[in-house]
Amino acid sequence: MINIDINCDIGEGIGNEAQLLPLITSCNIACGGHAGDTATMMKVAFLAKEHKVLIGAHPSYPDRENFGRTSIKMAKEELKKSILAQIDDLNTVLKSLGLALNHIKPHGALYNDVARDRELALVFLDSVEKYKNEVFLYVPYDSNIAEEALRLGFQIKYEAFADRNYNEDLSLVSRKEPMALIQDPKAVKDHLLYMVTKGAVLTLSGKAVKIKADTYCIHGDSPSTFQILMYLSKHLPKNQILIKK
């Protein structure tokens, strides 16, 4: 039996959390950088508690205007302060509900930047040092952030994207490209099962590239997220895959 964890980015102003949370096993809550505030964090965390979904912080560059999907040049200390403040804000909400923070996953441009920029990865890890022994970091396989996190003794879980196409270097196809997102539910299932069963991802060029994943993301702001999750809950092979129903 293979246990597969499906995570979603939520609390981003879409308002679909009540639909998504019964169908996933972990979530990443926006905590003020690209979206979210104390009220939304409280509301979404309460729903996650109700559905027994593991909760992670989803910090971003402080850039609500671009939804955190644009790289920003910031002074190291300023960026560290912003990242930590976002996580602390969510953690304060969770503690008020008797909940524990399970993981931290950077959002958008920050996620991509720490994956390929070793210096920025170290800045990020320094900013979350206080949580080192308490939580997991969700990071992409074969990335700078994963390598440095392991070297420094952080607990990590490798993440892959079930609804995104990959390049051969394991970077995600840019959202500026028409094939960046996979929105057909069956295509998402096939993409996911290929990674789960073969330990590789079929890239946009058609080449299979080795990948490891402990958790698989389906973006909460995609137009077809709910349809995808419903399809997966019905069509994943029940004798092979254990997924929350």
C-alpha positions as CSV (number, residue, x, y, z in Angstrom):
1,M,0.0,0.0,0.0
2,I,1.4,3.4,-1.0
3,N,0.4,6.3,1.2
4,I,0.2,9.5,-0.8
5,D,-0.1,12.9,0.7
6,I,-2.0,15.6,-1.3
7,N,-1.5,19.2,-0.3
8,C,-3.1,22.4,-1.4
9,D,-2.2,26.1,-1.0
10,I,-5.2,27.8,0.6
11,G,-6.2,30.9,2.4
12,E,-5.4,32.9,-0.7
13,G,-8.7,34.6,-1.2
14,I,-10.3,32.0,-3.4
15,G,-12.8,31.0,-0.8
16,N,-12.9,27.3,-1.8
17,E,-11.4,25.8,1.4
18,A,-14.6,24.2,2.6
19,Q,-14.7,22.2,-0.7
20,L,-11.0,21.3,-0.8
21,L,-10.1,20.4,2.8
22,P,-12.2,17.2,3.0
23,L,-10.3,15.9,0.0
24,I,-6.7,16.6,1.0
25,T,-4.3,15.5,3.8
26,S,-2.1,18.6,4.3
27,C,-2.5,22.3,3.5
28,N,-0.3,25.4,3.2
29,I,-2.0,28.5,4.6
30,A,-1.1,31.9,3.2
31,C,0.1,34.0,6.1
32,G,0.2,37.6,4.9
33,G,3.0,37.9,2.4
34,H,1.1,37.3,-0.9
35,A,-2.4,36.9,0.6
36,G,-4.2,36.3,3.9
37,D,-4.6,38.0,7.3
38,T,-5.4,37.0,10.8
39,A,-9.1,36.5,10.1
40,T,-8.5,34.3,7.0
41,M,-5.8,32.3,8.8
42,M,-8.2,31.7,11.7
43,K,-11.1,30.7,9.5
44,V,-9.0,28.3,7.3
45,A,-7.1,26.8,10.3
46,F,-10.4,26.1,12.0
47,L,-11.7,24.2,8.9
48,A,-8.4,22.3,8.7
49,K,-8.8,21.3,12.3
50,E,-12.3,20.1,11.6
51,H,-11.1,17.9,8.7
52,K,-7.9,16.7,10.5
53,V,-5.7,18.2,7.8
54,L,-2.0,18.9,8.6
55,I,-1.3,22.6,8.6
56,G,1.8,24.3,7.1
57,A,2.8,28.0,6.8
58,H,3.0,29.4,3.3
59,P,5.3,32.5,3.5
60,S,6.1,34.6,0.4
61,Y,7.9,37.6,-0.7
62,P,5.9,40.5,0.8
63,D,4.2,41.3,-2.5
64,R,0.4,41.1,-2.5
65,E,0.1,43.1,-5.7
66,N,1.8,40.3,-7.7
67,F,0.5,37.5,-5.6
68,G,4.0,36.6,-4.6
69,R,4.8,35.3,-8.1
70,T,7.5,37.9,-8.9
71,S,11.1,37.7,-7.6
72,I,12.0,40.7,-5.5
73,K,15.5,41.9,-4.5
74,M,15.4,42.5,-0.8
75,A,18.1,43.0,1.9
76,K,18.8,39.7,3.6
77,E,17.7,40.9,7.1
78,E,14.5,42.5,5.7
79,L,13.6,39.3,3.9
80,K,14.4,37.1,7.0
81,K,12.3,39.4,9.2
82,S,9.3,39.2,6.8
83,I,9.4,35.4,6.4
84,L,9.7,34.8,10.2
85,A,6.9,37.3,10.9
86,Q,4.5,35.6,8.5
87,I,5.2,32.2,10.1
88,D,4.9,33.5,13.6
89,D,1.6,35.1,12.8
90,L,0.1,31.8,11.6
91,N,1.7,29.9,14.5
92,T,0.0,32.3,17.0
93,V,-3.3,31.6,15.4
94,L,-2.7,27.8,15.5
95,K,-1.8,27.9,19.1
96,S,-5.0,29.7,19.9
97,L,-6.9,26.8,18.4
98,G,-4.8,24.1,20.1
99,L,-3.1,23.2,16.8
100,A,0.5,22.6,15.9
101,L,2.4,23.8,12.8
102,N,3.4,20.7,10.8
103,H,5.5,22.2,8.0
104,I,6.7,25.3,6.2
105,K,6.5,25.7,2.4
106,P,7.6,28.9,0.6
107,H,5.2,30.3,-2.0
108,G,5.5,31.2,-5.6
109,A,8.6,33.1,-6.7
110,L,10.3,32.6,-3.3
111,Y,9.8,28.8,-3.7
112,N,11.4,28.8,-7.1
113,D,14.2,31.2,-6.1
114,V,15.4,29.2,-3.0
115,A,15.4,26.1,-5.1
116,R,17.9,27.4,-7.6
117,D,19.8,30.1,-5.6
118,R,22.0,28.6,-2.8
119,E,22.7,31.9,-1.1
120,L,18.9,32.7,-0.9
121,A,18.2,29.2,0.3
122,L,20.6,29.8,3.2
123,V,18.8,33.1,4.0
124,F,15.5,31.3,4.1
125,L,16.8,28.6,6.3
126,D,18.3,31.1,8.7
127,S,14.9,32.8,8.9
128,V,13.2,29.6,10.0
129,E,15.9,28.4,12.3
130,K,13.7,28.6,15.4
131,Y,11.3,26.0,13.9
132,K,14.1,23.7,12.8
133,N,13.3,20.9,15.3
134,E,9.6,21.3,15.3
135,V,8.4,21.2,11.6
136,F,9.1,19.8,8.2
137,L,10.2,21.9,5.2
138,Y,8.4,21.1,2.0
139,V,11.1,21.4,-0.7
140,P,11.6,20.3,-4.3
141,Y,13.8,17.3,-5.0
142,D,17.4,17.9,-6.2
143,S,17.3,21.6,-5.3
144,N,19.6,23.9,-3.4
145,I,17.1,24.4,-0.6
146,A,16.8,20.6,-0.1
147,E,20.6,20.1,-0.1
148,E,21.3,22.9,2.4
149,A,18.4,21.9,4.6
150,L,19.7,18.4,4.9
151,R,23.2,19.6,5.5
152,L,22.1,21.8,8.3
153,G,19.9,19.2,10.0
154,F,16.4,20.3,9.0
155,Q,13.6,17.8,8.6
156,I,12.4,17.8,5.0
157,K,9.7,16.3,2.8
158,Y,10.2,16.3,-0.9
159,E,7.4,17.9,-2.8
160,A,6.3,17.4,-6.4
161,F,3.5,19.1,-8.3
162,A,0.7,17.0,-9.7
163,D,-0.9,19.8,-11.7
164,R,2.3,21.4,-13.1
165,N,4.5,20.4,-16.1
166,Y,8.2,20.1,-15.6
167,N,11.3,21.0,-17.6
168,E,14.2,18.5,-17.8
169,D,16.1,20.3,-15.1
170,L,13.1,19.7,-12.7
171,S,12.2,23.3,-12.8
172,L,8.5,24.0,-13.3
173,V,7.4,25.2,-16.7
174,S,6.9,29.0,-16.5
175,R,3.3,30.1,-15.9
176,K,3.8,32.4,-18.9
177,E,3.8,29.2,-21.1
178,P,0.4,27.7,-22.2
179,M,1.3,24.2,-21.0
180,A,2.5,25.2,-17.5
181,L,-0.7,24.1,-15.7
182,I,-2.3,20.7,-16.1
183,Q,-6.1,21.2,-15.6
184,D,-7.6,18.1,-17.0
185,P,-8.4,15.8,-14.0
186,K,-7.4,12.5,-15.8
187,A,-4.1,14.1,-17.0
188,V,-3.3,15.1,-13.4
189,K,-4.0,11.6,-12.3
190,D,-1.8,10.1,-14.9
191,H,1.0,12.6,-14.2
192,L,0.7,11.9,-10.4
193,L,0.7,8.1,-10.8
194,Y,3.7,8.2,-13.1
195,M,5.7,10.0,-10.4
196,V,4.4,7.7,-7.6
197,T,4.9,4.4,-9.4
198,K,8.1,5.1,-11.4
199,G,10.0,7.6,-9.2
200,A,10.3,9.8,-12.2
201,V,8.4,12.7,-13.8
202,L,7.5,12.8,-17.5
203,T,8.7,16.2,-18.6
204,L,7.1,18.5,-21.1
205,S,9.7,17.3,-23.7
206,G,8.6,13.7,-23.1
207,K,11.8,12.7,-21.2
208,A,11.5,10.8,-17.9
209,V,13.6,12.4,-15.2
210,K,14.2,11.0,-11.7
211,I,12.3,12.6,-8.9
212,K,11.4,11.9,-5.3
213,A,8.3,13.1,-3.5
214,D,6.7,12.6,-0.1
215,T,3.9,15.0,-0.8
216,Y,2.2,16.2,-4.0
217,C,0.7,19.7,-4.5
218,I,-2.4,20.6,-6.3
219,H,-2.7,24.4,-6.4
220,G,-5.7,25.7,-4.6
221,D,-6.2,28.7,-6.9
222,S,-6.5,26.6,-10.1
223,P,-10.0,26.8,-11.9
224,S,-10.3,23.0,-11.8
225,T,-8.9,22.2,-8.4
226,F,-12.1,20.9,-6.9
227,Q,-12.8,18.8,-10.0
228,I,-9.3,17.4,-9.9
229,L,-9.5,16.4,-6.3
230,M,-12.9,14.8,-6.7
231,Y,-11.6,12.8,-9.7
232,L,-8.6,11.6,-7.8
233,S,-10.7,10.5,-4.8
234,K,-12.8,8.4,-7.2
235,H,-10.2,7.1,-9.6
236,L,-7.0,6.4,-7.9
237,P,-6.5,2.6,-7.6
238,K,-7.7,1.8,-4.1
239,N,-5.6,-1.3,-3.9
240,Q,-2.4,0.7,-4.5
241,I,-3.0,4.2,-3.2
242,L,-4.2,5.3,0.2
243,I,-5.7,8.8,0.0
244,K,-8.0,10.6,2.2
245,K,-11.7,10.1,1.3
